[in-house]
Amino acid sequence: MSGNNTTARSRPRDVEHATPDGPVICPVCAKVLEGEPNFCVSCGSDLRGLGAHSDTLSGLDKNQTIDGRYRVLEKLGEGGMGAVFKVEHVRMGKIAALKVLRPDVALDKAMKARFLQESRVVARLSHPNTVQVFDAGELDDGALFMAMEYVPGKDLAWHLKAHGPMSEEKCVSIGVQILSSLAEAHEAGIIHRDIKPANVMLVRRRKGGDDQVKLLDFGIAKLAEGEGRHSTTGDFVGTPAYMSPEQVRGEAVDARSDLYALGTLLFELVTGQQLYTGPTAVSIIKQHLETPVPKLAEFAPQVPVSPAFEAVIRTALEKDPARRYADADAMKKALEGLRGAVKPSTRDYTPMPDELAGRMLSREDFDHFERRLRAQRVLWPLAVVLVLVAGGGLAFRGYQSTRATVAASVEREPNDQVPKATLIALGSPVKGAMGAAGEGEGDRDLFVAQVPEAGRYRVSLTGVSDLNLTLEVLQLEKVYDAPPGGPAEKSPPTEKLVRRLFLDDQGVGDGERVDGLELAPGSVYLRVEEQAFATESPRPPREKSLVSYTLLLEAIPTDAQGLEAEPNDSPLTAQPLPLTRAVTAWTGAHLDDVERLVALRPDAPFSTIDTFKVIEVPLAEQVVVAVVPPDEGALAVIDEAALEAWRLKKSQSSPSRPAPPPPAPRLVKGAPDVIALEPCADGVRRLRVTPVQGAPGAAFRLAAATTGPNGVAGLLDLVRAQPAATQASLVDAASRLLQKSPELARLQQLRPAP
């Protein structure tokens, strides 16, 4: 696993391994090489994973069985985040690749989310030119794994290093196949956003014909529909050398952005050089925006290229998306026209090497095997109920048939399991009591309410003396046995409980509250338990003699478009701030030493932290956020870019080079303030807000502004709602920071006359 290249790469079988302290010997040309190079300096052969220390990933040994299904045959490659293994499905005898994310890396929520994003996105695709994903899960030690199609080939980056530029005929064949993969992805609403040579694999044929292309690494792919806002790396993502102008500017991208990236890839394949190069990423990005596309002859005069092929590349590389091809099929048709009488595109797919024919695990094999297993079980409705009860979920219809449908104002015991959850009414408090459920086990109270429509909700839980109560909010989510659009939506969907929020912001004796929780319509489960707080040492649950508490779930009757959406407690879940309007948010509980608490419980962020982000804004524009504090209380506001830089320095510190103190937050109290934001590592600006005074649930407002076109609309919305004195201070503070804004006059018109 190297960089963004995340599929399996085979290596020669006749490898002469290095001794623990000896050199690496190239298995192709027998060149003796020092160190652990990725490629042979003599013949260009792929040497990744052949060094003396390549087998460093602990826990996975040869012949070890993973998840009871995958037997490890050999390691194919390893990187900083994990490794890729060649495995055999023990029940089917088929070969697959298993990508494993190391347990310590899986603790990083952003990395984990990206890994799961890739498995979820690619599982929706079935095209022969896309690397197939069959299965994903988590191991006992916390490591994540993804089972995928085994691809016995090398990527285009390797081919360029080893063999130099390709012929026009070869480039056309590769382009057609990539476009075939992209056409399916785009139709499913998936934009790849990272097309580059390292993400395209070639499977070589032994007896002539086109090589088969496999497109891989959808780890930062963005779904064009609602799922896209969960992009795990922010909205400024990609590889600078292959990014479209609109992607560089941080604007919303569509299928034409992938076509631009493919144009840069074809340019590099036929010339052997990247379209734009420079000493820094910023210098390359600037060229995508401003520098005209050079002629191919200027880069590779020795390579014969037809004017028609160059015209296809130049159309794909238009700065304005509207001047590019309308979609992947249109560009594919243009490339196919260069080959004259072209056979149907499905014939571009070449078979696997003879020695692997029949042994490769395919999605059809996997789905057939899983369906056969289900057929051997008891009738599916009974199996679904048993699985869901064991895993903490069930279909709501089953719940209705086993529990009373009248909402309760007092907890109905027993209610420690999903089928026995106490039904409560939205907006009506319910009384519960925390006692002992059994030997070595604490009491667990489960409630269920019906949410009529999507919106923002408030959840509150009173405290219990000498106990630390936690509150978990869960909702049912439909899960299909096969990906949507696949061959088997024949199997009925099941419903599983998915955590929406874990709330434990306060310690022993204190209650919990969150405002602005975003919920979908349907059944909402609320689980109350007693357990140790983050600052306590691990301990068994404590018992009390049925000391009561009160739980309340209620709707917030306000315009949902201008409200905070919980959870937004980390950079991963940061809420976008629109540039068109202000947003109302609510304070949580005051926490002492927030950074220490976050380090103690990194897997369950504290909801009292509110994180916001300003997306789709070019790096050249100034970005500010105006914050109006609550009437009573104070806020600590900090630029996440400063925190990000501090965390990096802290991770690199040592006893001789101690980490600097964390950046000091800006205290916003009584009067509004305007904070300038720097871009984080992914180009997105983020702001973190935590309360330092006042009671939970106090409302505050904030709005983002930029120096770009229409960049002060949200700030105007915020200023208009303030008293005259507040308007004047807001306008003055914002004007000092937005001096380059062409719309500054609109803002200054709102300043009351002295």
N, C-alpha and C positions, 0 to 999 in steps of 0.2 A: 504494500500500500504506500504509494508515494504521491505526496501532494494531493491533488484532486482526482488522481487516477485510481479508481477503486475496484476495478474488475480483476479477475484472475489472469495472470500471465504465465504461460508455461515456460519452462526452461529445459535445456538439453538434458537428456538422460545420462549421457556419458560424461558427466561432470567429474573433474578431478578436484575434490574438495581440498581446501587449504588446511594445513595443520594449525593447531591453536596459535602459533606465533609465526607461521610461514606465509609465503606469498599466495596469491590466487593465480591459477594457471588457466588461461582461456581454453575452453573445451573445443573450440573451432580451429584456431590457428596455433595453439600451444604457446602463445606469448606469455612470458612470466611477468606478472604485474604486482607492483607493491601496493600496500594498503588494501582498501575494499572498494574498487571503482564500480560504478554502475554499468559502464560500457567498456569494451576492450578498445584501447587506443590504437590498436593495429588494424583490426578487422571490423570493429563496431558491434560485435556480438553483445547481447544483453547478459550482464553478469549479476544483476540484482538478486540478492538472496544467497550468493555463493561464497560470501566471506566467512572467515573463521567464527565470527560472532553473529552470524545471521539468525541462528536459532535461539533468540533471546527472549521470546515471548513465553512467559511461564504458564503452566497449566495445560497446554495442549501438546501432547506427545504423539508420536506415530502409533497408529492403531487404537488411540483413545476414541471412545464413542461420545459424541456430543448430543445432548438432548435426547438420548436413546435412539437416535436415528442416523447420525452422520459419523462414519468412521474416518479418522484422519489418515490420509495416505502420504502427503508431503506438504511442506510449506512452499508457497509460490512467491511470496514476497512479504516484506515487513516494513513498516514505517513508524512514525512517532505516535500514531494513534492506535495501532493494532497490526493485524496481519491478515493475509489471505491464504487459505489452505485448499488444497485439492482433497476432496472427500468422496466417500462412497456411501450412498443411501443403503443402509444395511438390509432393509426389507426388499428393496427393488434391485439392488446390485448395479445402480446407475451412478455415473460420475457427475459431480457438481463442484462448485466453488463455494467456500464458506468464508465470508468476511466477518472478522471478529474485532469488535471494539474493546480495547483493554478496560478492565474494571475501573481503574483510577481515572481514565479519560471519560468513561460513561457517567462519572459523577458531575462532569461539566454539563449543565443543563442545555447549553447552546449546542454542544457537540452531540449530545444524546438526541436532541430534537431534530438536528440535521440528519442524523443517521436514520431515525424513524421516518422522517419526511421522505428520504430517498426510497425506503422500502415501500412506503404507502403510495408514492407517486408512480414508481416503475411497475408496481403490481397492477396498475390500471392499463398497462400497455402490453400488447401481444405481438407486435410486428416482428418478423424474422430479422430485421436489421437493428433491433433494440435488444440489449442484453436483458434476459428475462430474470425476474425475481420470483421465487416460489414460496419462500417461508422466512419468517423472522421471529425472534424471541429473545429471552433473557436467561442467562445461566445462573447457577446458584451463587456464584461469586460476584454477581452484578454485571458481568460482561454481556454485551449485546452481540447477537449474531444475525447474519442475513445469508440465507442460502440462495444461490443464483446459478445461472447457466455458466458452465465452464467453457471458457474461450481459449483454445490453444493457439494463440497468435501473439503478435506484438503490435503496439500502437503506432500511429503515424509519426509521432515524435521520434520514435526509435528508427523508423524507416528513413526519415529525413537525415538523421545523424549518420546512419550507416551507409545509405545509398545516394543521398543527395536528391535533387529535383526529380519529379516524375514526368512522364510523357503526358501530353494533352489527353490521349485516349484513356490512360489510367485515371487521370484526374476526373474526367467525365464520368467514368464508371463509379468512382468513389462518391462523387457528388450526387449522382442519381440515387444511390442507395441511402445516403444520409438523408436526402430529401424524402425518400419513401418512409423512413422512420419518423422524421419530423412531421410529415403530413398526418400520421395517425395521432401523434402527441398533440399537435395543434388542434385537431378536431376534437380531442378530449379536453381541450382547454388548458393544456400544459405547455408552458414556454420553458425551454431548456436553460437558456441564459448563460451557458458556459461551453459553447461549441469551440473546440480547439483540437490540435493534433493529438494531444495526450489523452483525449477522451474518445478517440475513434480507434477501434481495433480492426486488424486485418487477419482473416483466417486464410492462409495460403493453400492453393490447390496444387497437387502434385503433377497433374497432367494438363496444364494450360487452363485457359479460361479466366474469367474475372475472379479476383479475390472477393471473399465475402466481407462486407463491412458490418461492424457492430458498434452502435452508439451507446455510450455508457455514462455513468456518473450524473444522475439527476439529483444530486445532493442539494443543489441550490435552485432546483427548478421551481417555478412559480405557477400555481394554478390560476388561470385567468378568472375563475369564479371566486366565490367568497373565501375559499381555502387559501388563496394567495396571500392574504394578510398575515398568515402565520409563518411567512418566510423566516427561517431560523437564523439568517445572517443579516437581517436588515434588508432594505430595499436598494442599497448601492452595493451590488455584488457582481462578480465575474472576474475575468482575467484581462487586464488593461489592453494587451496587444490585440484582443479579439472583440472588444466591446463596441457596440453601436453608439453613435452620438447621443441618442436619447437615453441609453443606459448610462452613459457617462454623466449626463445631466441629472440623473436620478429621477427621470420621468417614468411614467407607467410604460411598460414595454408590451409589445404584442409579437405575433409570429414573425413580423418583418425584421425584428431585432435579431432573431436566429438566422435569418437569411443573410443579414449583413455579416454576422460572424462566420457563416459558411463562405461568404465571398472572401474574407480575409484568409480563411483556411485554404481555399483553392489557389489564391494568389501565392501563398507560401509553398504549397505543394509543387506548383509549376515553376517557381523561381528559386526555391530553396532558401528564401529570405522572408522575414516577417514584413508585413505591409508598412508598419511604422515602428521605429526603434528609437530609443533614447536612454539617457543615463538614469532617469527616474520614471516612476509610473505616471506622475503628473505630466511630464513632458510628452509621453506617449498619448495620454488622454487628450491633451491639447491638440495633437495632430489629428486625431479622429474628428475633432470639432472643426478644425480650420484648414488643414492641409489637403489640397486636391490629390486624388488618387493618381499615382504615377503610372506611366505606361509600362507594360510587362517587359518590353525590350530594354528599358533603362536598367532593369534589375538583372535580367538574364538574356542578353542578346544572343547567346549561343543556343537557347532553347526555342525550337520552332513552335509557334503558337498561332492558330488561325485568328483572324479578326473577329469571327463570330464567337469564339470562346472568350476572347478578351471582352467582347461586348456584354456577354452574360455576367462576367465578374464585375464589370464597371456598373452595370445596372443594380446588382446586389449591393454594391458599395456606395450607392447614392446617399448623401448626407441626410436628405429629406426622405423619411419613410414612405411618403406618398409616391415617390418616384421609383421606388423599388418594385420588385414583383409583388403581386397582390397576395400570394400565398405560396406554400411549398410546391403545390402541384403545378403552378404556373412556371416556376423556375425549373422544376424537373422536366417539364415539357420542352423548355428552351434547350436544356442540356441534351435531352434525348434527340432533339432535332439535329444535333451536330453529328450524330452517329448514323444518319440516313435511315434505312429501314430498321427500326428498333423493335425487338421482340417485346412482348408484354413484360412489365417491370418485375413480375414475380420470378422470371427466369434469370434475373440478375443474382439471385441468391444461390451461392455455390454450396455443395455438400461439405460436411466435415471430412477431415482426412480418413482414409479407409480404415486405419487401425482403431479409430474411435467410433466408427459408424455403429449405431445400435446400442452404444454404451453411455451416450450422453443423456443426462436427465433433462427432460423438457417439461414445460408447464402442463402439456397434455398428460404426460406420464404422472406427474405429481397430482393433478386434479383427479385423474382416474383412480389413483391409489387411495386418495382421501375419501372419494365417494364410495369406494368399495368397503373401506373401514366403517363408514357410517352405516352402510347397508347391513353390516354384520352385527350392529348393535340392536338394542331394543327399539321399539317404535320411536321415531324422532321426537314427538311431543314430550314423552316421558323423559327422554335423554336430555332435551333442552332444559326442562325444569330442574332436573337433578344437577346438571352442570352449573346452571345459573345460581342455584341455591348454594352449592359448594363454593362458587367463586364470588358470591356476594351480589348476585343480580338475578332477575327473573322478569318475564313478561308481565305487564301490568294487568292483563286479563286474568292471569292466574291469581294475582293479588286480589282482584275484585271478587273472585269466587271463594276465597278463603277468609276474608276479613269483612267486618261490618263496613258499610259505606257511609255511615254517619260520622261526621267529624267530631273529635273529642276535644274537651278543654282540659282533660287530665290524662296523663300517660296511662296506657293500658298494658299491664304486664301479663305475660312476657312479651317483650318487643325487642329482643336482642338479635333477631334474624330478619331478613328482608320479607319473607312471607307474613311475618307477624308485626310489621311496622305499624305504629299508631297513626291513623289518619287524622290530620289536623287541617283547619281551615286557614286560607290565606288571610292575613290581617288580624287573626284572633290569637291571643297568647295561649300557650298550653303549659300546664304545670307538670314537671317531671321530678323524679327523686333519684338520687344516686346512692345505690347500696352495693352489696357484694353479690356477685353472680355465681361464684363457685371457688373452689380451692385454687389458689394461685392465679386467679383470673378476676379482672375488674368488671364492674357492671358496664353494660353497653346498652344505650337507649336509642332506638331508631324510630324516626317519624317520617311521614310522607305527606306531601301537599301537592295539589294540582295547580300549575301555573297556566293561566288561560292564554297568555300571549307573550311574545318576546319583549324584553324590556329590562329596566334596572330595578333591583330589589334591595331591601334592607334586611339584614339578619342580626338579631341581638340575643344574647344569652347572659343571664345574670350569674354572678359568682356564687361560690359555695365556700364557706369558711373551712380553712385548712386543706382544701382540695384544689387541684389545678384541672379545670375542665377544658377539653378541646372540642371543637365543632368541625365536622367535615360535611360539605355539601356535595351531593352526587346527583347525576342525572342519567337516565337510560339513553343508550345510543345503539342504533341498529348496526349489526355486524353481519356481513354476507360471507358465505363460505368460499365464494369466488369473487374476484374483483368486478365492480360494475362494468357492464359491457362485455364481460367474458361469457363463456359458453354455459355457465352454470348458475345463473340466477334461478335455476330450477329448484335449487335447495332453498328452503324457507330461511328468512333472516332470523337471527337471534338478537336478543337485547342484553347488553351488559352495562353495568354501572360504571360511569367514568367520573373521576373526581373533578369538580369545578373549583373547589376552594378548600384549603385546610386552614383553619383559624385557631391560632394559639399565640396571640400577641401579648397576652397578659399572664402573669405568674399566679401563684397560689392565692386563692381568695378573691381574685378579680374576675369580672365578667368580660365577655367578648362582644365586639360589634364591628360590622362592616356595612358601608353604604355604597350603593352603586353596583352591586353584584349583577353581572349580565347573565341572564338565564333564558333558555329556550322554552317554548311552550311544552307542557307535558308534566310528567311525574318528577318531583324533586324530593330527594331523600336527605334527611338531616340526621347525622349520627353524633351523639354526645358520649364522650368517654372521659375517664380520669387517667392521667398519665403524667410522668415527670416533665417539668418545663425545661427549656433549653439550658438554663443555668444550673439545673439540678443534676446530680449524679444519677446514673441508671438505677431504677428501683422498681419493685413490684407495685401494682396499683394499690392505692390506699382505700380503706373502707370507712364509710360513715353510716350512721343509723338513719337512712332514708331522709337526709337533709334535702329540702326541695330547691328547685331552680325554676326559672321561667324562660321559655323559648318563644321567639316571635319571628315570623317571616312575613314581610309586608311589601307591597308595591310602592314605588316612589312616583307619585302622580305629577310628573314633569315631562317636558319635551325631551324625549330620549336622545335626540340628535345632538344636544348640547350638554350631555352629562358624562362624567367620568364612568369608565367601564372597568369594574374589578373582575378578575385580578389583574393588576398592573404593577406588581410589586418587584419586578426585576427587569433588566434590559431586554430579556427574552420576551416578556409579556408587555412591554411598554406600549402605552396607548398613543396612537397618532393624534397630534394636534392639528386640526384643519386650519388652513390659512384664511378661511372664509368667515369664521365665527369664533366667539369665545366659548370656553368650556367651564362648567361648574363641577367642582370636586368637593370631597368631604375629608376632613382630617380623621386619622385613626388615633389610637392610644399613643401617648408619649412613651418612648423607649430610651433608656439610658444606654450609651455606648452601642449604637446600632451596628457598627462594623463588627464588633466582637460577637454580638448575637447572631448576625448573618453567618459568620464563620462557624459558629457552634451548630447551626442548623441550615446548611446550604441546600438541602433537598426539599425544604418546606419554607419558602420565603415568608417574611412577615408582611401582612397586609397593610400595616400602618405606613409602609413605604409606598409612595406613589411615583411611578416612573412614566414620563411622557417623551414622545419623540416627534421630530419634525422631519418628514420624509419628502422625497422627490424634489429636493432643492439642490441646485448645482453647488459645487464646493466653492465657487468664486463669490457666491452671494453671502452677505452678512445675515445671520439669523439671531433673533432675540426673542425672549419670552417675557411678557409682562405678567406679574403676579400680584393679585389683590388679596391680602390676608383676611382671615375671618375677623368679625367685629371683636371677638374676645379670643385672644391666643396669639401665638407666633409660629412661624414656619422656618425651618432650616432648608435652604435651597442650594443645590450644588450642580455644577456642570458635570455630567457623567464622563466626559472626555478627560477631565482632571482626575476623577476616580480611577478611570481605566489606566491612565499613565502611572498613577500611584501604585495600583495593584501589580503592574508589570515590574516596577522597581522593587516592590516588596518581595515578589517571587524570585528576584535575582539577588536579594540581599544575603549577607553572610555575617558572622560575628565580627569580621574585620571591616565589613562595609554594611552597617546597619541601615535598615530602610528609613526613609524620611518620614516625618509625621504625615498623616492623611491631610488632604487639602481642607482648608477651613470653609465651612458652608456660609452662605450669606443669610443673615437673620432678617426676615421680613416681618415686621410688626407695626401695626398702627397705620402705616402709609404704604401704598403700593411701591413696587420696585421693578426694574427692567434689567434682565440678565442677558448678556451676550453669550452665545454657545459656540464652542469649537467642534469640529467634526470628530467623531470617534473613529476607531480603526476601520470600520466598514463604511465610513463616509456619512453616517446618519448622526444628527444632533440629538442628544438626549438630556433630559433634565430630571433630577430626583428631588422630591419634596417629602419632608418628614416633619411632623408636629413636634414642637418643643415646649409649648404651653397650651393650656385650654383643654376643654372636654372633648372627647371623641364625637364625631358627627357634625362639627362646625363647618359651614360651607365657605369655600374660597373659590376665586375665579382666576383663570389664566388664559392668555391668548398668545399665539405665535405671530411673528412678522418677519419679513425679509426685505431685502433691497431690490427684489425682482418685481416683474409686472404684477399688479394686483396683490402685492405682498403685505399691505397694511389693512386689508379688509377685516380680518379677525380682530385686529387691534382697535379699529374703529368701532366695532361691535362692543368691545369691552369698555372703551372710553365713554361711549354714549350712555351706558348704564350707570355711570358713577356720578356722585355729587360734583358740583363745580370745582371745589378745592382739590378733590382727587383727580378730576380731569386735567387740571393745570399741571400737577406734578407728574402725571403719567405722560402727557404730551412732551413736557420738557425732558424727562429722562429718556424717552424713546427717541426724540429728535437728536439727542447727542450721539446715539449709537447708529442711527439710520440716516446719516448725512448723505449717503450716496443714493438714497431711494428717490426715484423719479416721482413718487406719490407723496413725498413728505408734506407738500402743501395741503393735501387733503386732510392729513392728520392735524396739522397746525391750525387749520380752520376751526377745529373743535376746542381750541384753547379759549376759555372764557376771557373776556376783556378785563383788564385790571380794574 
